[in-house]
Amino acid sequence: MSISVRHITRKFGAQKALDDVSFEIGGSEVVGFLGPNGAGKSTMMKILTCFLPPTSGDASVCGFDIREASMEVRRNVGYLPEHNPLYTDLYVKEYLEFTAGMYGLKNKAAKVKEMIGRVGLEREQHKKIGALSKGYRQRVGLAQAMIHDPKVLILDEPTSGLDPNQLEEIRALIKHLGGERTVMLSTHIMQEVEAICSRVIIIDKGRIVADDNAKHLRGMGDSKQAILVEFDGRTTEQELMALPGVLKAVRGTGNAWTVTYPEDQDIRPTVFQFAVDKGLKVLTLQKAERNLEDVFKELTAPAGN
């Protein structure tokens, strides 16, 4: 098992940032570690990378205990923190050479060249880090996390600050890396999770509230479904709510509506007949796909919402 977490609790004074957290992550998978701000994601990652000790509980990375073999853990982990700490007065290539030297790599020049190519820093390698955009600084952070070829990558908001083109490239890289090693990443971008993660762990208020693959999570909990329908003329919320089985009708742009109904029914024939009776044409009629963001909101919504 690449990562094993057993009953980890971390307190800051009277506050529990993590509360009896347990999970395991095997090799060669990309796991999304999700949660709202303050849920405990970064704290968990700092514990796994030996930057922060737990108050109680145990964890191991690649079989090495985080308390008793922290140096071995660090040798096997590549870490990109949320706030990417870099030496801004160094040039990109110089910084990566320094990082490779810190790990005692024998093939330093070759590894630096490889990392510069993998994260797309060829044109920036002779610039000072302080002169780079946030997106390119993230790439430098990814390069330093991977340069020693770790078995486990722990990435805290790895695509923060990237433009759409950079996002696509880095996501493809992370997905590729997941075929070679274990990748654990946190992000607030649900599309990113669905695109690259084989498994999702959701944490809220310091406790695990879900742990499954994205497809199964999308089917959790809600006993309702919805359709997206657009007419060629006007109708009202009251008219749609009067139809048998309709639980909610929300107007979108123009004459488009989202109509919610019980999971065990199919409201589409009723809506179509409603349009015929009113002399309206149905321009679109399709089921609304439940996505991971919906599940995330349901699992982490404040009490009373």
C-alpha positions, 0 to 999 in steps of 0.5 A: 500500500502506497499510503496508509492512514490509521485514525489520524487526529490533529488538533490546533489548540481546542480545534480538531483539524482532522478527526479520526481519519483513516484511508488507504491508497494503493499504487498507480492511481490518481486520487482526488482529495476534496473538501471545502476551505478549512476541511483539513486537506492541507493538514493531512498532506502536511502530515503525510509529507512529515511537515507536521506531526499528528496529535494521534494516530499512525500513517505510513508512506511506501511502508515507512512510518511517518514518525519513525522513518521520516527521512525514508518517507521524504525520499519516496514522496514528491510534494507540491504545497498549496503556497508553492515556496520557491527561491525567486532569485534563482534561475529556473534551471539553476533552481532545479539543479539545486533541488537535484543536488539536495536529493544527491542525484547522480544523473543531475543534468539529465534529470533537470533536462527531463523535468524541464521538458516534461512540464514545458519550461524549455523557453523559461529555463534561463529566466529568474523564477521571480520573473515568471507568471504564477502558472509557470511557477506552478510548473517549476513546483511540479518539476521539483516535486518529480525530479527525484522520481518519487513513488508518491506525488502529493499535490496541493492545488497543482493547477492553481493559476494555470491558463486553459491551455496550461491546464490541459497540458498539466492535467494530461501529465498528472494523469500519465503520472498516475499510471506510473506511481501514486498521485494524491491531489487536492483541487476545487475544480470538479471537472479536473477531478472527473477528468483525471482521478480514478478515485475521490475522497471527500473530507468535511470538518476534519472527517471523511464523508465519502470515498469512492470512484467518481461514477459511484459518487454521482449516484449517491444520495439524491432521490431526484432527477431533472430534465432540461427543456426549452420551448419556443414560447413562454410558459410559467413556473405555476403551469409547470409545477401543476404537472403531475410529478413535478417537484421543482421548475427553475427558469433558465435563459429565455424559455429554457427550464430545469424541471426536477422530478422523483427518481422513479418517474419519467416526466418527459412524456408529460412535459411533451404533452403539456407543450402540445396542449399549449401549442408550443414546440419543444426545442430541446428535451434531455436529462440533466446529468448529475455531476460531482459538484452536486454531490460535493455540495450535498455532502459538505453543505453547512447544517441547516442548508 
